[in-house]
């Protein structure tokens, strides 16, 4: 027992408990300067280069941040100015439409001459730019039972009604009757039933409901043709002021080419390399109405300004056309910083090169001597520990053996158990070993003969070399006892080996036998019992709970847990020439 306890001697335990890292004597703590100049000969120049480069990058980033902040402020100013101009033009147009609605509400009939005179008297100025003109679209009740009532009979269906009633049967139409100024483009819209289009119809219904000028969504104007640029319309409902009940007579409206409308406002601001885009709602390809200054995308996040055109929310997006390249100032700062960093890196490299060459040779010889000493000490401790284990097993087996054959059998089994665990430790380079591997190695002879009778389960838990050896001896004694007197001595016997983590530093292994011969409570203590309860318990630094129940042996062991580490041995460095 005293020999086994020698495993915990000061020198051996320090190496074994720390893990299998085969190192020389701990190297003296070196300063950061020494590590940079000697161990990593290129570290100092690189650090200097990166430091200067970092300072340069910080300066460039600061410059770019300031420029982008100024750019964003300019985009916000342009967005606000353009949005105000668009809303002002829409407001002026709405006032014209309101005036027309008030006039036509008092007229028994809006004929062409009256409408032309009204538009000419408006004397449209430059604030009206972007609109194609002002038009009149009466409500014509085709069925005679619609909201147009008797008054709708003042207008006949246009001969060029589009779409025709044959193509699209409907009870009510609101065609374009008049559109001023009388141009070739505007004549294309005459006869078109705007109420047949869902987008236009939604705007008309909203205008009728609110009695306010209301803009439509994105449409292609009849003036533009089927493949023309997008636009929108502003509708103002006209009600019969002479009727006792509110009756819709029609709509006075203005069609807008979105591109011209946006360009009229953009002329009032200096874009300065900015891209303007007008959207009918949230910015997307489907809602895009018009673009000024090209379709290419710029760098950075755009500025989006909300605006309302005739009671309809729209979005104005301003984006810089800058392609993301650095400014001139940033480029100069960056180039100067790179030049300074490169120069300092070259100078520091030349200064450290000679020191590195001198120190490398000295470090190589010291390393070789240290490795040799470490290997010698490690081998000495390993041999002593193994011999101590063998000596203890021989001594205690001899005390318990009653014959030479019994002594030889006991020695053989225990040495083989120790050898099996040694093989596992060798495979892991004397690092940590999983509990499952130790259990499988010690029960391998019985697994082949009693495969179904053995149950092994548990998580992956790593053990230190010393603890793995002690656990292996305990499992060997338990398995030997089970095969001779316990559950493995009969066909119906069953052995369960389960292990689990109690906490992050301690694992529990439980050995339970069932189905074997009845265990006598008065059976004498054997060597295996003493080995487990005294020696193994001492080695594992935790008590062992070994109970001989009538239905079978139950043994609970607690084993310290170790974190896995990699086996490392220092290699012989070879001088390298730069």
N, C-alpha and C positions, 0 to 999 in steps of 0.2 A: 504494500500500500504506500509506503514511503517512497518507493521508487516511482510509482505512477504519479504521485504528487509532485515529483521533481519536474514534471512537465510545466508546472507553474513557477519554475525558478525565474529569477529576475531576467537573465539574458534571453532564455528561450521564449518565455512568454511575451516579451516585448516584440520579438520578431514574428512569432506565430499569430498573436492576437491582432497585430496590425494588418495581417493579411499576407499574401504571398509576394508582395513587391520585393524583388531581390535587388537591393540597393546597397551602396557603400555607406560609409558614415555620412550623416547629414552634412550637406555642404553649408558653409557659412552663409549667412544672409548677406546678399549682395545689394548694393545700392542700385537705384534706377539708372544712374549714369553708367555704372559698370555693365549692367545688362544691355543697355542700348549700344554701348561702344564696343563691347567684347563679344558677348554671346550672340548678339544680332547686329552684325557690322553695318548693315544697311538701314537699321532702324532710325538712327539719329538723323541722317540726311532726309529720309522719308518723312520723319516727324516734322522737321523744319519746313520741308516743302509743303506738307499738308497744312501746317499752321499758317504759313503765309498765304497759301491758297484759300484757306478758310476765311481769313481776314478779307481777302479780295472778294470772295463770293458774298460775304456779308455786306461789303460795301456795294457790290453790284445789285444785290437783292434790295438794299435800302434805296438805291437810286431808282430801280425799276418800280418799287412800291410807291415811291413818291410820284413818279411819272404816271403810273396807273391810277393813283388816287386823283391826280389832276385830270387825267383823261375821263375818269368816271364822273367827276364833277362837271366837265364840259359836256359829256353825253346827257347828263341830267338836265343841264341848262337847255340843250338843244331839244330834248324830249318835251320839256315844259313849254318852251316857246312854240314848237311845232303843234303840240296838242292845243294850245290856246288859240293859235291861228285857225286850225281846223274847226274847233268848236265855234269860233267867231263867224266863220264863213257859213257853217251850218245854221247858226242862229239867225244870221241875216236872211238866208234862204227861207227859214221857217217863218220869219216875219212877213215875207212876200206871200207865202202860201196862206198864212192866217188872213192877210188882207184880201186875197182872192176868195177865200172861203166866206168871209163876211159879205163881200160884194155879191157873189153868186147865190148866197142863201136868200137874198131879197129879189132875185130876178126870177120871173116865171120860166124863162128859158135862157140857157147859155148858148148863144149861137156863135158861129165862127168869127163874125165881125166884132162882136163884143169882146170875145176872148183875145183877139189880136190887138184891139185897142188897149185892153187892160195890160197886156204884157209890154206893149210899146211905151205906155205911160210909166211903167216902173223904172225905166231908164237904168237898166242893170249896169252896175259898175264893176270894177276889177275884183271886188270881194265875192262876186258871183262866179268866178272862174272855177272850172271843174264840173259845173252842171251843164247838161246838154240843152237845158231850156226849162220851160214850164208847160205842163200838159193838163188836159181835162179828160177824165174818164167817167162817164155817167153810168149809173146803175140801170140796166135794161132787164126787165122781167120778161123772160121768154114765155113762161107758163101762164102769167097773169095772176098768180096767187102769191108772188113773192113780196119782198120788202119794198121793191120799187113802186108798187101801187100804180095808181092811174097815171101818175106823173111820168112814169117811165115811157109812156107812149109818145112823149115829145121827141124821142129819138128812135130812129129805125136802126135795125141791125146793119152794121157796115157790110158792104158787099164783099170786102176782103177780110172778113172775120177769121181770125186764127186763134186756136184751132176751130174748125167748123163744127157746127152742131152735129153733123153726120159723123165726124171723126170722134167727137167727145160730147155726147148728149148731156145737157145740163139745163136747169131751170132758170139760171141767172147768169148774166155776163156783165163784165165791166171793161169794155174795150177802150183803147186809146182813140178818142174822137178828134181832139186837137192837140198839137204840140208845136209850140213856138220857141225859137224862130223857125220859120219854114225853110228847112234845108234838106238836101238830099238824104243826109243821114237820118234826120228826124222823121222823114216820110216813111222810112222802113218800119217804124214802130206803129204807124196808124193801122187800126183794125185789130191789133193784138189784144186778146182778152187776158188782161193781167190777173184776173181772178182765177184763171185756170192753172196758174202756176202756184205750187204750195208755198214757196218762200214769199212771193208777193202777197198771196192771200193772207198769210199769217200777219204780215205788217198791216194790211188793210183792216183786218179784224181788230188788231190792237189799236190802231188809230181811231176806228169807230167807237171802241169801248172807252178810250181815254179822252177822246175829242182833243187830241194833241198831235202835232206833227211827229210822225213815227218813221224811222228808217227801217228798211228791209235788211235781210241778211245778204250774203254774197250771191250775186246773180250775174249773168251775162246779158247786157242790154241788147234789145232788138236792133239798135243802131249799129252794134258791133258785129252782128252775124253770129253764127253758132260757135266759131272759133275765136271770138274776140276776147279782149281783155276784160277782167271782172269789174263789176261795179255794184252800185246799190241805188235804191230809190227812196225818196222821202214823200210820204203821203200825208195829206190833210183832208179830213172828211168834210163834206159840204152837206148840211141839213137844210130842209125846206123851212125857212123862218115863218112862212105864212100858214103852215099847217098847225092844227091844234095838237096833234101827236107828232113826236119827233120822227121824221122820215128822212132816210139817207137818200140824197139825190145823186151823189157821186164823189169823186176825189179829185182835188187839184194836187198835182204832184210834180216832182223834179227828178229826172234821172241823172245819175252821177257816174262818170268814168272815174274809178278809184285812183288810177294813176295820175290823171290830170288834177284831181282834187288834192292828192298828196303833194304833187309838184307845186301847186299854187301856194301852199303853206311853206314848203321847203325853200322857196325863193326868198323868204323873209329872214332866214338864218344862214349862217355860214357852216356848212356841213363839216369842213376840215377833215376829209377822209373818213367820214362816218357813213354808215348804211342805215337808211330809214326803211321801215317796213310797217305797214298798216294791216291789222288783223281784225277780222270779225269775231271777236271773242279771244279765247286763249291762243297764243301763238302756235301754229302748226301749218303744215303744207295745205291742208284742206281749208283753213280759214284765212289764208293769205289773200289780201285784196290788192296791194300794190307795194312795189319796192323802188326806192330811189338810191342811186349810187352803186348799182351792180348787185348781183345775186351771190357773190362770193361771201363766205363766212370769214369773219375776222377772229382775232384772239381775245380771250377773256370773256367774262360774263356780260351779257347785254343789259341795258337799262330798259325797263318796261314801264310805260306811263299809261295809266288808265284815262280814258276820255269817253264822253257821251256825245254821240251824233244823233240829234233828233230822237231823244229818249231811248237810244240803243247803246249799250256798252260796247266799246271797242278797245283795242290795245295798240299802242304805238311803241315799236321796239327800235332802239338805237344801239348799234353795234359798231365797234371800231373795225376798220378794214385793215388794220395793222396785222401782219402775218405772224406775230409772236416773236420776231427777232428782237435782239437787244438794241437799245438805243445807241446813238453814237457815243455818248458819254460813258455808258456802261461798257461798251466794247473797248474804249481806251483804257478804262480802269482795269478791266479784265486782262488785257494784253500786258499792261505794265506790271500787274501783280504776278502773272505767269513768268515774266522775265526775271523779276526779282527773286521769286521762289526757286526758279531753276538755277540761278547763279549761286544762291546761298546753299542749295543742295549739293552743287558741285564742289564748292569750297569745303563744306563739312565732310564730304566723302573723302577728299584728299587728306584732310587732317586726321581722320579716324582709321584710314586704311593701314597705316604703319603700326598703330597701336593694336589693332586687331590681329595682325600677323604675329606680333610678338607674344601676345597673350594666348593665342590659340595653341602654340606649341607647349607652353607651360601647362595649360589646362588639360591637354591630351595626356601628358605623362602623369599628372595628378589623378586623372580619371582612371587610368589603367591600374595604378596602385590601389586606389580606393575600391575598384571592382574586385580585384584579387583578394583584398582583405575581407570584403563583405561576403564573397562566395565561401571563403574558408570558414568564417564564423557561422554562416548559415548552415553549411554542411555539417559542421561540428555539432550544432544544436539539434539538427534533424536526426543525426545518428544517435546522439545521446538520448533523445526522447524516445525513439523507437526501441533502443536497447532497454531503456527503463521500463517501458510497457511490457516487453517480452520477459524481462527478469521478474517483474511483479506477477505476471500470469504463471510463470514456471514455479515460483515460490509458493503461491497460494494453491495451485493445483497439486503440488507435491504434498502439501499439508492435508489435503482432503482425499487424495488417492489412497486406495487400499491395496492396489496391485499395480504392477508395471503396465499392464494393458490399459487399465483405467487411466493411469497417468498419461500414457502415450495418446490415448483417444482424446482426453480432455485438452492436452497441449495442442494436438493437431487441429481440433476444431476451433480453438480460440485463436491460434496463430493464423488459420485460414480466414477467420472473421476479420482479424486485424489487417491481413493482407488485402482482403477485398476492399476495405475502406481506404487503404493506402493506394490501391489502384485508382479509385475514384478521385482521390486528392491529386494523384499524379496527372490524371487526365485533365483536371482543372488547374494544373500548375500550382497546386497547393493554395488555391484560392478558396473561395466559399463553395460549398457543395450543397445541392438541394436535399431536403429531407427525403423526398421521394426516391432519389437515386440511392441513398444509403439504405432505405428500407428494401428497395428492389434488389440491391446487391446482396444483402444479408439473407434474404428469403429466396434467392434464386434457386438453391438446391431443392427447396420445398415447393416452389411454384411448379416445377416440372412434374412432381409427383402428386401434388394436392392443389392444382390450379384453381379449381372451383371452390375449394375450401378457404381460400385466402382472399380477403377484401382489403384493398389499400386505396385510400382516398385522402385528399387534402390539398391545400393551395401550395403554390410555389414559395417555399421558405428556404433561405440560405443559411448555412451553418459555417462557423469557423472550423479550421482543421482539427483542433483539439476536441471540440464538441462533437464533430462528426465521428472521430475515433471512439469516443466514449459511448455515443449512441449506437454505433455499430456493435460494440461488445455487448451492450445491454440487449439489443435485438437478437444477437446470436444466442445468448443464454436463454431468452424467452422462447425462441424457436426450438432450441435443443430440448428444453423441458417439455414443450408442447408435443414434440415428436415422440418423446419417450413415455411421458405420463399423461399428457393433456389431449387437447382437441385434435391434434394432427396424428395421434396414435390410433384413431378409429376412423372408419370410412365416413361417418356422418358428422364428424367434427367440423367446426368453423372458427376461423380466426379473423377478427376485424382489427385492422390497424388504421386509425384515423388521426390526423394531426390538424391543428388550427392555430391561429394567432390569438393569443390573449391580449397582447398589445404590440406596438411596433418593435419592442425589444425582447419579447418572450413568446415562445411557441410551446404548445402542449401536444404531446403524443400519447395516445391512449391505445393500449393493447388489451383486447377482450377476447377470451376463449369461451365458446359455447358448443354444446353437443358432445363433449368428451366424457371420459370417466369422471365419476363424482370425486371431488377433491376432499381429502380428509383434513379437517381443521388441525389435527395433531401431527401431521406429517413433519418430519424433521427438516430443519433448515439445511440447505445444501450450499455448495460453493457458489452456484449461480445467484442464489438469494443474497448472500453476502456481497458478491461482486456488484450487484445492482444497487442494493440499499446503502452500501458503504462507499465503495470506490467510485462507481458511476455517479452517485449522488454528489460526492465530493467534487468530482471533475466537472460536472454540470453546474455546480454552485446552486443547486436547488434540490429540495427533498424529493424522494421517489415514493410514490404511493403504490405499494405492492400488496394486493389483497388476494388471498386464496379462498374464493367463494366456492360453495358446494357445486355450482354449475360450471365453474371454470375460473381460471386465473384472470385477474384484472390488474393491469399495471399502468400507472399514469406518470409520465416523465415530463419535466419542464426543461426546455433547452433555450439558452440565449440565442438571439437572432443577430446575424451579421449582414451588413450590406455588401452586395457583390462588388469586387474590385478586379481590375485587370492585372494580369501578371506582366510585369515590366522589368526588363533587365537592360541596363545601359549598354549601348553599342559602342564600338570603338570609333570615335570620330576620326575622320581623315582630313588632313589639311587640304583646303580648297584654295585654288588660286583664282583671284578675281580677274 
